[in-house]
Amino acid sequence: MRLTAVPGSRVAEHSNWPILSMIGAALLIAVAASLVTIGHLRDVVLAAAAAGQHIGPARLLHAIRPIDLALAAAGLAAIVGLVWLEMTRAALSRLLRSATPAQGLVLTLMLVAWTSHSFLFSGALLGGDMLAHVQQVVEVRWGLEAGHLPLWTNYEYLGSDLLEFTGPLQFVIGGALDLLIRDPFATVKLMLFATELLCAWAAFAWLRRLGLGQVPAMVGAVCFCGSFANLHMFFYRGITPQAFTLLFLLLAFHAAERMAASPRLFSLAWGEFVLATAGLILNHQPHGVFVAIYLAVFGGISLAQGRWRRAVLPPLASAGAFGVAIGLIAVVPVLVEGHWAEAAMSAHSIRLVLPSAAQLLKLVLWHHTRENAGPDSWAYLGIVFAALALAGVLTGPRSRQAGPRRQVALAALPCLALSLLLADDLVRSIVFILLFGSVFAAIGYAEVVERRGGRWLGLALVALLVLDLSSTAVQPVARPDKQFMARAGAYLAAQAPMQRVLTVTVGNNGGLSVDISPAGTVMTASHPLQLVAGMHNLAATHALNYAEATAKLAERDLVRSGRLSAATAQLLEMLDVSRVVCFASFRAGCPPSVLDAAPEGPLGRRILLPAATPVVFSRRLVAVTPAAGLDAPALWNEDFDARPPPAAIAGIDTILHRVAASLTLAPGRPLAAAILVRGASAETDGTIEGWAPRLLRYHVGLDRVRLTVETDRPAWVQLAHPWFPVIVVTVDGQRVRPLRSAMDLIVLPIAPGVSRIALAYAASPLRRATALFSGSAALLALGCVGGSAIRRRRDPLTG
């Protein structure tokens, strides 16, 4: 992204760098004071809360250390110094009037680094889906350590697709980065912070391409990247993939502007648009559709105005086609194979929705909590941001600058209106409110400064904007007090690595809630533990609802009586759950209301299930046909809490009760009177008296399972692993087609003697074909851009 210098900027370039250096130093001190002092006070508050102590101003003042006072003094001195330079030399005002493009970009990056520095607080980011996304990053790393990109995980939902039914890009890049950092929380935080800086660069470059000056472009970029509505998506909603969506969104609009100015096939701008299109699809498919809609509206108006030339259409269309071709690997399998998982059952529709007054107020009222549970993620933009954007809306379409500024405002205005109306269940519409709001904030700043003039007006507006965004940027939302969960994970990984764990959240009032889906924990973020729950339940198999309903039976038992019923305990043991562990805000351990719990190391009080087993043997199969709607759509916590609950829950409970009634589990004797299967009934000859089948060996890795069983009679064995079309099952090296249990678990016939069973994920033929096609498209696009660049270098006149 080339930044064009303005005539006569050499003097300004030399005279402005010292004041830029001082601003950088002041911001660095401010970041240090925030991370050190506010971080320390956060720790004091958390420690007091954990001890049940009163938290008041006196306690906080007493906690102030010499280093905190030193940082505060240094920060105050830096501010006084900047004010003095402005009052005596007009240094800051001159910077805003005469900044070169490079200086405008540097100032933008410094301000965005300040407004986004909360990512760097120590501790774990816990909001929303954050822990699930951290866990997905670390699981990809575990696969890469083994030498391959993992597409399956045995650590979630009894076993689940890892990447195929979600946008995989951010998790693959995060997993590769974590190979170097070896700390998934640090990896995700650094990735988010770095992406914010890249977004600042891209936003500044795009706004400059739209014809705006250095300072208006800086204002727009800082609004886009520093707004609390941006940070809210990550801190409170925890939706880390949207960081890449923001970046590729900006690159798409920037590349389109570049091609509009110089419409050539296979140029660098053409390659940038290919990258942006492919990145949007590979990162989160639904946002790619929405970006296409907004770009069509913005570009269509720009073409009608004559701001874009029609010659841009062929390169734009071809670049988009290449990007779509590269992204097909993340689209075709979902469309064709989505019915294998819960993904096919998700409600997904593009529609126009008139926002309510309460929803609109979220854009101008700040709350220090997660503000909504829906997909829109609307949150506080910033009062100054909103005021500047409103000024841009009112003045931009009739700007005195009849050229680019008025045309850009007219092209962006329908897009801004549409961003308030266009909705989808999987798309964060706040992304587009931010995008076009920042355009109008930049225009509003330029118009107000030009119309009102004055030495300090521009500086005052920038200062007010930074102060407004700073007030919500200084948030120590990371939690360093969750090491008790990490210790619990390390203990379980050492003591029971091949068994599952069911986690229970203990509320502040002592209430119990079993974690189902989607969920992640600090306990599992660094340790390979098998869970009944997991993250991204739309990628889970059709065993999901049965496993989660079993977990909810456990919750009901514990809430009602403090004990697991015999039937629930048998179901959990059949799923190889060896422990039910509880976590409150500050400590591990089940409360006294859980009567069967006993202490165990860093787990605190937990429930032990001694007969937990990954296999159940039987000599009889009984055919059942689950009613429609039991396997999918995926059930959520709110479904189990609904009154009345969905009819599917009663149907699932009926199957679970039948399964539990057939079990006679005991340590070393995992037997069932019958295994309920989706198919024909069958029975072997003979009785079970004296029959003692055994599990000799069992090992679970990220995407592989190996086990060895022994029996002296023909029988069937049910594995505590879900049936899935592309799981390759072999017995003694020979591939077999498994049966499906009523709960959609794998069932296999075994002959007398020792049987060695292996499960492994294998990409489907469609998956391999789309990977080959998308990879070929990527290589072809790269070759076209590279070849064109070589030709232009050899013959710049014809290039």
FIVOLUM-950053 format. One record per residue (C-alpha): residue number from 1; residue in three letters; x, z, y. Coordinates in steps of 0.05 Angstrom, whole numbers. Layout:
BEGIN
resi,resn,px,pz,py
NUM,ALA,X,Z,Y
...
***
This chain:
BEGIN
resi,resn,px,pz,py
1,MET,0,0,0
2,ARG,38,-25,61
3,LEU,26,11,126
4,THR,34,-34,186
5,ALA,73,-7,246
6,VAL,47,-15,316
7,PRO,86,-45,373
8,GLY,127,3,414
9,SER,126,57,361
10,ARG,201,66,355
11,VAL,204,118,411
12,ALA,144,154,383
13,GLU,174,153,314
14,HIS,236,190,337
15,SER,200,238,384
16,ASN,144,257,335
17,TRP,185,274,274
18,PRO,208,343,300
19,ILE,137,366,313
20,LEU,115,339,246
21,SER,171,380,214
22,MET,146,442,250
23,ILE,75,429,227
24,GLY,101,421,156
25,ALA,139,486,161
26,ALA,77,522,188
27,LEU,34,495,132
28,LEU,87,514,80
29,ILE,87,586,107
30,ALA,11,586,105
31,VAL,10,562,33
32,ALA,62,615,14
33,ALA,21,669,49
34,SER,-42,647,14
35,LEU,-12,643,-56
36,VAL,28,707,-49
37,THR,-14,753,-6
38,ILE,-85,730,-24
39,GLY,-63,723,-96
40,HIS,-37,794,-96
41,LEU,-101,821,-64
42,ARG,-141,783,-116
43,ASP,-102,819,-171
44,VAL,-115,886,-137
45,VAL,-189,872,-135
46,LEU,-191,850,-208
47,ALA,-153,911,-230
48,ALA,-200,957,-192
49,ALA,-261,921,-220
50,ALA,-233,927,-291
51,ALA,-224,1002,-281
52,GLY,-293,1010,-250
53,GLN,-263,1033,-184
54,HIS,-292,1023,-114
55,ILE,-264,964,-76
56,GLY,-262,972,-1
57,PRO,-220,954,61
58,ALA,-178,1017,54
59,ARG,-156,998,-16
60,LEU,-138,927,7
61,LEU,-99,952,67
62,HIS,-61,1001,24
63,ALA,-42,944,-22
64,ILE,-7,904,33
65,ARG,67,897,17
66,PRO,128,883,62
67,ILE,131,811,38
68,ASP,58,802,58
69,LEU,72,828,128
70,ALA,133,783,133
71,LEU,94,722,113
72,ALA,38,740,162
73,ALA,89,749,218
74,ALA,123,683,202
75,GLY,56,648,201
76,LEU,36,678,268
77,ALA,104,658,298
78,ALA,94,586,273
79,ILE,25,582,304
80,VAL,50,611,370
81,GLY,107,561,369
82,LEU,61,502,359
83,VAL,15,526,414
84,TRP,74,535,461
85,LEU,99,465,446
86,GLU,31,437,461
87,MET,23,476,526
88,THR,92,459,552
89,ARG,106,391,523
90,ALA,40,365,497
91,ALA,76,353,431
92,LEU,14,356,387
93,SER,-29,314,433
94,ARG,27,262,437
95,LEU,32,261,362
96,LEU,-42,244,356
97,ARG,-37,191,410
98,SER,26,156,386
99,ALA,35,170,312
100,THR,63,113,272
101,PRO,28,95,206
102,ALA,83,131,167
103,GLN,74,193,210
104,GLY,-2,190,202
105,LEU,6,186,127
106,VAL,55,245,125
107,LEU,9,288,167
108,THR,-49,269,122
109,LEU,-11,289,60
110,MET,11,355,90
111,LEU,-60,373,111
112,VAL,-90,354,44
113,ALA,-35,393,8
114,TRP,-58,454,49
115,THR,-133,444,36
116,SER,-120,433,-39
117,HIS,-67,487,-51
118,SER,-116,533,-86
119,PHE,-103,493,-149
120,LEU,-35,526,-150
121,PHE,-58,599,-155
122,SER,-33,632,-218
123,GLY,-80,643,-276
124,ALA,-133,604,-313
125,LEU,-185,560,-280
126,LEU,-250,582,-312
127,GLY,-307,546,-276
128,GLY,-358,502,-311
129,ASP,-328,456,-363
130,MET,-257,470,-342
131,LEU,-237,508,-405
132,ALA,-266,454,-449
133,HIS,-226,401,-411
134,VAL,-162,443,-416
135,GLN,-174,450,-490
136,GLN,-182,374,-497
137,VAL,-116,363,-461
138,VAL,-79,411,-507
139,GLU,-110,381,-569
140,VAL,-87,312,-548
141,ARG,-18,342,-539
142,TRP,-19,371,-609
143,GLY,-34,302,-636
144,LEU,20,269,-595
145,GLU,69,321,-621
146,ALA,52,297,-691
147,GLY,67,225,-670
148,HIS,-2,194,-659
149,LEU,-60,194,-610
150,PRO,-113,239,-642
151,LEU,-184,213,-646
152,TRP,-213,272,-684
153,THR,-208,348,-679
154,ASN,-223,398,-734
155,TYR,-221,455,-683
156,GLU,-289,444,-652
157,TYR,-361,439,-678
158,LEU,-335,444,-750
159,GLY,-302,378,-735
160,SER,-316,329,-679
161,ASP,-295,263,-648
162,LEU,-242,279,-596
163,LEU,-240,218,-551
164,GLU,-284,161,-574
165,PHE,-350,182,-543
166,THR,-322,208,-477
167,GLY,-278,175,-424
168,PRO,-210,189,-454
169,LEU,-161,171,-398
170,GLN,-151,237,-363
171,PHE,-144,275,-428
172,VAL,-93,226,-455
173,ILE,-51,229,-392
174,GLY,-59,304,-389
175,GLY,-38,311,-462
176,ALA,24,268,-451
177,LEU,42,308,-388
178,ASP,33,373,-426
179,LEU,87,350,-475
180,LEU,135,365,-417
181,ILE,102,425,-384
182,ARG,80,461,-447
183,ASP,27,501,-410
184,PRO,-42,467,-410
185,PHE,-68,507,-350
186,ALA,-7,490,-308
187,THR,-12,418,-331
188,VAL,-85,411,-310
189,LYS,-74,447,-243
190,LEU,-13,404,-226
191,MET,-50,341,-247
192,LEU,-108,359,-202
193,PHE,-63,376,-143
194,ALA,-22,312,-151
195,THR,-85,270,-157
196,GLU,-111,300,-92
197,LEU,-48,278,-57
198,LEU,-54,208,-87
199,CYS,-127,206,-64
200,ALA,-104,225,7
201,TRP,-54,168,6
202,ALA,-106,118,-20
203,ALA,-161,142,28
204,PHE,-113,137,88
205,ALA,-91,67,67
206,TRP,-163,43,56
207,LEU,-187,69,123
208,ARG,-128,36,157
209,ARG,-148,-29,121
210,LEU,-217,-22,151
211,GLY,-185,-27,220
212,LEU,-184,47,239
213,GLY,-125,78,274
214,GLN,-76,128,245
215,VAL,-111,191,268
216,PRO,-183,169,251
217,ALA,-157,148,182
218,MET,-124,216,175
219,VAL,-189,251,194
220,GLY,-228,211,143
221,ALA,-177,222,88
222,VAL,-174,297,101
223,CYS,-251,301,101
224,PHE,-254,264,34
225,CYS,-200,304,-1
226,GLY,-205,372,34
227,SER,-280,381,35
228,PHE,-307,440,-4
229,ALA,-355,392,-38
230,ASN,-294,359,-69
231,LEU,-262,425,-90
232,HIS,-329,452,-115
233,MET,-329,399,-169
234,PHE,-265,428,-198
235,PHE,-267,502,-181
236,TYR,-339,517,-197
237,ARG,-363,458,-238
238,GLY,-297,448,-274
239,ILE,-305,373,-283
240,THR,-232,353,-282
241,PRO,-242,279,-301
242,GLN,-274,267,-234
243,ALA,-205,274,-201
244,PHE,-185,207,-231
245,THR,-254,178,-214
246,LEU,-242,194,-141
247,LEU,-174,160,-142
248,PHE,-197,97,-178
249,LEU,-258,93,-132
250,LEU,-212,91,-71
251,LEU,-165,41,-104
252,ALA,-224,-5,-120
253,PHE,-247,-7,-47
254,HIS,-176,-12,-21
255,ALA,-159,-70,-68
256,ALA,-223,-106,-48
257,GLU,-204,-101,25
258,ARG,-134,-128,10
259,MET,-163,-187,-29
260,ALA,-213,-201,27
261,ALA,-154,-208,75
262,SER,-113,-250,27
263,PRO,-156,-277,-30
264,ARG,-105,-299,-83
265,LEU,-110,-297,-158
266,PHE,-60,-252,-194
267,SER,-34,-220,-130
268,LEU,-15,-147,-127
269,ALA,-83,-132,-96
270,TRP,-115,-169,-154
271,GLY,-76,-125,-203
272,GLU,-96,-63,-164
273,PHE,-169,-81,-172
274,VAL,-159,-93,-247
275,LEU,-126,-25,-252
276,ALA,-182,10,-213
277,THR,-238,-23,-252
278,ALA,-206,-8,-320
279,GLY,-188,63,-298
280,LEU,-260,78,-277
281,ILE,-288,55,-343
282,LEU,-235,88,-386
283,ASN,-241,153,-348
284,HIS,-317,160,-344
285,GLN,-359,99,-360
286,PRO,-423,114,-318
287,HIS,-384,120,-253
288,GLY,-357,50,-263
289,VAL,-429,23,-260
290,PHE,-443,62,-196
291,VAL,-379,39,-162
292,ALA,-398,-33,-178
293,ILE,-466,-21,-145
294,TYR,-436,9,-81
295,LEU,-381,-44,-77
296,ALA,-433,-99,-84
297,VAL,-474,-70,-26
298,PHE,-413,-58,18
299,GLY,-381,-125,0
300,GLY,-446,-164,6
301,ILE,-457,-140,77
302,SER,-384,-153,94
303,LEU,-392,-224,69
304,ALA,-456,-234,109
305,GLN,-420,-209,172
306,GLY,-361,-255,160
307,ARG,-314,-196,156
308,TRP,-299,-217,84
309,ARG,-287,-290,68
310,ARG,-325,-322,10
311,ALA,-258,-342,-19
312,VAL,-251,-269,-42
313,LEU,-306,-277,-94
314,PRO,-266,-315,-148
315,PRO,-207,-267,-149
316,LEU,-252,-207,-142
317,ALA,-296,-229,-200
318,SER,-238,-247,-245
319,ALA,-203,-181,-231
320,GLY,-267,-144,-246
321,ALA,-275,-183,-311
322,PHE,-205,-165,-333
323,GLY,-217,-92,-316
324,VAL,-281,-92,-356
325,ALA,-246,-126,-414
326,ILE,-192,-72,-413
327,GLY,-245,-18,-410
328,LEU,-287,-45,-468
329,ILE,-251,2,-516
330,ALA,-288,59,-482
331,VAL,-355,23,-480
332,VAL,-369,-18,-542
333,PRO,-359,39,-593
334,VAL,-406,83,-553
335,LEU,-460,29,-551
336,VAL,-453,9,-624
337,GLU,-431,72,-659
338,GLY,-462,125,-613
339,HIS,-516,140,-663
340,TRP,-462,170,-708
341,ALA,-456,228,-659
342,GLU,-501,262,-608
343,ALA,-478,213,-554
344,ALA,-534,163,-569
345,MET,-587,214,-554
346,SER,-567,233,-483
347,ALA,-618,216,-429
348,HIS,-586,165,-383
349,SER,-622,128,-328
350,ILE,-607,101,-259
351,ARG,-661,118,-210
352,LEU,-678,131,-137
353,VAL,-694,204,-120
354,LEU,-714,230,-52
355,PRO,-671,293,-39
356,SER,-706,358,-23
357,ALA,-692,398,39
358,ALA,-658,451,-4
359,GLN,-612,399,-33
360,LEU,-594,372,35
361,LEU,-579,442,61
362,LYS,-526,449,7
363,LEU,-486,398,45
364,VAL,-481,443,107
365,LEU,-486,514,79
366,TRP,-428,544,41
367,HIS,-436,590,-19
368,HIS,-377,620,-55
369,THR,-408,605,-123
370,ARG,-429,547,-166
371,GLU,-486,518,-126
372,ASN,-524,478,-178
373,ALA,-528,463,-251
374,GLY,-549,390,-248
375,PRO,-506,328,-247
376,ASP,-506,315,-172
377,SER,-456,371,-155
378,TRP,-479,371,-82
379,ALA,-442,425,-42
380,TYR,-416,442,27
381,LEU,-383,383,63
382,GLY,-360,422,123
383,ILE,-397,432,189
384,VAL,-344,393,229
385,PHE,-342,339,176
386,ALA,-418,333,177
387,ALA,-419,332,254
388,LEU,-366,278,258
389,ALA,-401,237,205
390,LEU,-467,243,243
391,ALA,-431,221,306
392,GLY,-404,161,269
393,VAL,-473,143,243
394,LEU,-503,147,313
395,THR,-446,110,349
396,GLY,-413,66,298
397,PRO,-466,11,290
398,ARG,-466,2,367
399,SER,-392,15,377
400,ARG,-359,-12,440
401,GLN,-307,-39,392
402,ALA,-349,-98,372
403,GLY,-301,-120,318
404,PRO,-281,-81,255
405,ARG,-309,-13,272
406,ARG,-380,-38,284
407,GLN,-378,-83,224
408,VAL,-352,-28,179
409,ALA,-405,20,203
410,LEU,-460,-31,189
411,ALA,-433,-44,119
412,ALA,-424,30,103
413,LEU,-490,55,130
414,PRO,-534,29,73
415,CYS,-484,56,24
416,LEU,-487,125,55
417,ALA,-563,123,53
418,LEU,-561,100,-19
419,SER,-514,156,-38
420,LEU,-567,206,-18
421,LEU,-619,171,-62
422,LEU,-586,139,-122
423,ALA,-581,186,-181
424,ASP,-561,186,-254
425,ASP,-557,242,-305
426,LEU,-482,231,-316
427,VAL,-459,212,-246
428,ARG,-437,259,-190
429,SER,-471,228,-130
430,ILE,-431,275,-84
431,VAL,-371,230,-97
432,PHE,-404,174,-59
433,ILE,-432,219,-4
434,LEU,-360,241,7
435,LEU,-334,170,7
436,PHE,-380,140,58
437,GLY,-387,205,97
438,SER,-311,204,107
439,VAL,-316,133,134
440,PHE,-366,155,186
441,ALA,-327,218,202
442,ALA,-267,174,218
443,ILE,-310,128,260
444,GLY,-344,187,294
445,TYR,-277,217,312
446,ALA,-253,151,342
447,GLU,-317,141,381
448,VAL,-321,211,409
449,VAL,-248,212,431
450,GLU,-253,143,463
451,ARG,-319,157,498
452,ARG,-303,227,523
453,GLY,-228,221,532
454,GLY,-189,282,555
455,ARG,-120,307,536
456,TRP,-141,358,485
457,LEU,-207,331,457
458,GLY,-175,295,397
459,LEU,-130,354,383
460,ALA,-188,403,387
461,LEU,-230,362,338
462,VAL,-173,358,288
463,ALA,-159,433,296
464,LEU,-233,450,286
465,LEU,-236,405,225
466,VAL,-175,437,193
467,LEU,-200,507,208
468,ASP,-268,491,178
469,LEU,-239,462,114
470,SER,-186,517,110
471,SER,-240,571,109
472,THR,-264,545,41
473,ALA,-196,520,15
474,VAL,-165,590,11
475,GLN,-198,609,-54
476,PRO,-160,646,-109
477,VAL,-210,624,-162
478,ALA,-158,623,-218
479,ARG,-160,686,-261
480,PRO,-95,717,-284
481,ASP,-130,775,-319
482,LYS,-150,737,-382
483,GLN,-87,749,-423
484,PHE,-127,794,-470
485,MET,-162,731,-493
486,ALA,-96,694,-502
487,ARG,-70,752,-543
488,ALA,-132,750,-586
489,GLY,-121,676,-598
490,ALA,-49,686,-617
491,TYR,-69,741,-666
492,LEU,-123,699,-699
493,ALA,-76,639,-704
494,ALA,-27,683,-741
495,GLN,-76,723,-784
496,ALA,-131,672,-800
497,PRO,-107,602,-782
498,MET,-150,567,-834
499,GLN,-215,604,-818
500,ARG,-266,596,-763
501,VAL,-285,645,-709
502,LEU,-351,656,-674
503,THR,-345,682,-603
504,VAL,-396,725,-566
505,THR,-399,737,-491
506,VAL,-415,807,-469
507,GLY,-451,808,-402
508,ASN,-442,859,-347
509,ASN,-506,893,-370
510,GLY,-482,894,-443
511,GLY,-524,835,-464
512,LEU,-498,790,-519
513,SER,-495,714,-519
514,VAL,-464,674,-574
515,ASP,-423,616,-548
516,ILE,-449,549,-573
517,SER,-441,485,-534
518,PRO,-406,461,-494
519,ALA,-355,516,-487
520,GLY,-281,531,-484
521,THR,-243,595,-480
522,VAL,-175,620,-457
523,MET,-168,643,-530
524,THR,-168,572,-556
525,ALA,-133,536,-499
526,SER,-64,547,-528
527,HIS,-78,565,-601
528,PRO,-106,518,-655
529,LEU,-168,556,-677
530,GLN,-228,529,-712
531,LEU,-294,541,-675
532,VAL,-367,535,-690
533,ALA,-375,516,-617
534,GLY,-332,467,-577
535,MET,-334,421,-517
536,HIS,-369,355,-503
537,ASN,-425,366,-552
538,LEU,-448,294,-542
539,ALA,-387,275,-583
540,ALA,-404,324,-639
541,THR,-431,302,-707
542,HIS,-502,312,-731
543,ALA,-481,378,-763
544,LEU,-481,406,-692
545,ASN,-553,430,-688
546,TYR,-550,465,-755
547,ALA,-484,501,-739
548,GLU,-508,522,-670
549,ALA,-575,545,-697
550,THR,-536,588,-746
551,ALA,-497,618,-688
552,LYS,-562,632,-651
553,LEU,-589,668,-713
554,ALA,-528,712,-708
555,GLU,-543,725,-634
556,ARG,-615,743,-650
557,ASP,-595,791,-705
558,LEU,-543,826,-661
559,VAL,-591,833,-602
560,ARG,-648,858,-645
561,SER,-614,905,-694
562,GLY,-539,906,-678
563,ARG,-525,878,-748
564,LEU,-521,810,-780
565,SER,-575,800,-832
566,ALA,-552,784,-902
567,ALA,-578,713,-896
568,THR,-543,701,-829
569,ALA,-478,730,-855
570,GLN,-481,684,-916
571,LEU,-493,623,-872
572,LEU,-434,641,-828
573,GLU,-389,654,-888
574,MET,-410,586,-917
575,LEU,-384,555,-852
576,ASP,-317,592,-863
577,VAL,-329,640,-805
578,SER,-287,701,-820
579,ARG,-296,740,-755
580,VAL,-346,748,-699
581,VAL,-307,769,-637
582,CYS,-334,793,-570
583,PHE,-306,785,-500
584,ALA,-328,819,-436
585,SER,-301,803,-368
586,PHE,-240,847,-373
587,ARG,-230,865,-446
588,ALA,-240,843,-518
589,GLY,-285,879,-566
590,CYS,-358,884,-585
591,PRO,-399,939,-551
592,PRO,-425,1000,-588
593,SER,-492,965,-597
594,VAL,-459,921,-650
595,LEU,-462,970,-708
596,ASP,-422,934,-761
597,ALA,-361,922,-717
598,ALA,-294,955,-730
599,PRO,-229,952,-690
600,GLU,-176,901,-707
601,GLY,-114,895,-663
602,PRO,-122,855,-599
603,LEU,-192,833,-621
604,GLY,-220,902,-608
605,ARG,-284,917,-646
606,ARG,-304,855,-686
607,ILE,-347,837,-745
608,LEU,-309,817,-808
609,LEU,-341,769,-858
610,PRO,-300,779,-921
611,ALA,-332,723,-962
612,ALA,-317,668,-912
613,THR,-302,604,-950
614,PRO,-292,530,-934
615,VAL,-322,509,-1001
616,VAL,-386,525,-1040
617,PHE,-393,505,-1113
618,SER,-457,489,-1150
619,ARG,-481,454,-1212
620,ARG,-547,432,-1182
621,LEU,-568,387,-1125
622,VAL,-636,391,-1093
623,ALA,-660,333,-1050
624,VAL,-687,347,-980
625,THR,-705,301,-923
626,PRO,-697,334,-855
627,ALA,-753,316,-808
628,ALA,-741,268,-751
629,GLY,-711,302,-690
630,LEU,-672,356,-726
631,ASP,-604,321,-725
632,ALA,-609,298,-653
633,PRO,-615,303,-594
634,ALA,-565,359,-586
635,LEU,-595,428,-574
636,TRP,-571,469,-515
637,ASN,-573,543,-499
638,GLU,-634,533,-456
639,ASP,-671,502,-515
640,PHE,-662,566,-555
641,ASP,-683,608,-495
642,ALA,-745,566,-480
643,ARG,-813,596,-494
644,PRO,-840,564,-535
645,PRO,-776,534,-564
646,PRO,-773,461,-584
647,ALA,-805,445,-652
648,ALA,-738,422,-678
649,ILE,-712,494,-678
650,ALA,-766,517,-726
651,GLY,-751,458,-772
652,ILE,-676,473,-772
653,ASP,-689,547,-785
654,THR,-731,528,-846
655,ILE,-673,489,-875
656,LEU,-624,545,-858
657,HIS,-668,596,-894
658,ARG,-671,551,-956
659,VAL,-596,543,-955
660,ALA,-584,618,-947
661,ALA,-632,634,-1004
662,SER,-590,591,-1052
663,LEU,-524,625,-1035
664,THR,-492,681,-1075
665,LEU,-426,686,-1038
666,ALA,-375,740,-1055
667,PRO,-300,742,-1043
668,GLY,-269,693,-1092
669,ARG,-337,669,-1118
670,PRO,-367,618,-1070
671,LEU,-427,597,-1111
672,ALA,-495,569,-1095
673,ALA,-555,563,-1141
674,ALA,-565,494,-1111
675,ILE,-537,451,-1056
676,LEU,-589,418,-1012
677,VAL,-570,344,-1003
678,ARG,-599,283,-970
679,GLY,-609,242,-1032
680,ALA,-631,249,-1104
681,SER,-634,314,-1142
682,ALA,-585,324,-1199
683,GLU,-564,378,-1248
684,THR,-506,384,-1295
685,ASP,-511,409,-1366
686,GLY,-496,481,-1381
687,THR,-504,547,-1346
688,ILE,-461,584,-1294
689,GLU,-448,645,-1337
690,GLY,-374,654,-1341
691,TRP,-363,597,-1292
692,ALA,-309,614,-1241
693,PRO,-289,554,-1199
694,ARG,-233,568,-1151
695,LEU,-204,544,-1085
696,LEU,-130,540,-1098
697,ARG,-105,512,-1032
698,TYR,-134,497,-964
699,HIS,-100,471,-901
700,VAL,-131,447,-837
701,GLY,-94,408,-783
702,LEU,-119,376,-719
703,ASP,-146,314,-754
704,ARG,-129,325,-828
705,VAL,-156,371,-882
706,ARG,-125,382,-950
707,LEU,-153,426,-1005
708,THR,-145,436,-1079
709,VAL,-201,463,-1124
710,GLU,-206,479,-1198
711,THR,-265,482,-1245
712,ASP,-274,481,-1320
713,ARG,-342,446,-1315
714,PRO,-370,386,-1279
715,ALA,-399,408,-1213
716,TRP,-408,393,-1139
717,VAL,-371,424,-1081
718,GLN,-396,428,-1009
719,LEU,-342,429,-956
720,ALA,-351,466,-890
721,HIS,-335,400,-854
722,PRO,-385,350,-826
723,TRP,-402,283,-856
724,PHE,-381,226,-810
725,PRO,-379,152,-826
726,VAL,-305,141,-813
727,ILE,-278,204,-845
728,VAL,-239,179,-905
729,VAL,-249,225,-964
730,THR,-203,220,-1024
731,VAL,-204,259,-1090
732,ASP,-138,255,-1128
733,GLY,-118,197,-1084
734,GLN,-180,156,-1097
735,ARG,-228,142,-1040
736,VAL,-298,167,-1053
737,ARG,-364,163,-1016
738,PRO,-387,235,-1002
739,LEU,-459,259,-1005
740,ARG,-490,291,-944
741,SER,-518,362,-947
742,ALA,-582,382,-912
743,MET,-538,409,-856
744,ASP,-499,343,-855
745,LEU,-437,373,-889
746,ILE,-394,336,-940
747,VAL,-414,344,-1013
748,LEU,-370,317,-1070
749,PRO,-375,313,-1146
750,ILE,-315,344,-1182
751,ALA,-293,337,-1254
752,PRO,-265,393,-1297
753,GLY,-193,409,-1280
754,VAL,-156,409,-1215
755,SER,-181,364,-1159
756,ARG,-140,349,-1096
757,ILE,-185,331,-1038
758,ALA,-164,303,-970
759,LEU,-203,286,-907
760,ALA,-174,241,-853
761,TYR,-203,204,-793
762,ALA,-196,129,-795
763,ALA,-215,85,-735
764,SER,-273,38,-751
765,PRO,-262,-37,-754
766,LEU,-300,-43,-689
767,ARG,-255,9,-657
768,ARG,-193,-27,-680
769,ALA,-219,-95,-656
770,THR,-238,-69,-587
771,ALA,-171,-34,-581
772,LEU,-136,-100,-597
773,PHE,-179,-138,-548
774,SER,-171,-87,-492
775,GLY,-96,-81,-503
776,SER,-89,-157,-502
777,ALA,-129,-161,-438
778,ALA,-84,-108,-406
779,LEU,-20,-145,-427
780,LEU,-49,-212,-402
781,ALA,-67,-182,-334
782,LEU,1,-151,-328
783,GLY,33,-217,-346
784,CYS,-8,-255,-295
785,VAL,10,-207,-238
786,GLY,83,-207,-259
787,GLY,87,-282,-265
788,SER,53,-292,-198
789,ALA,101,-244,-165
790,ILE,161,-280,-194
791,ARG,134,-348,-170
792,ARG,123,-321,-100
793,ARG,193,-292,-97
794,ARG,223,-358,-118
795,ASP,179,-399,-71
796,PRO,148,-355,-17
797,LEU,119,-416,19
798,THR,76,-438,-39
799,GLY,64,-366,-63
***
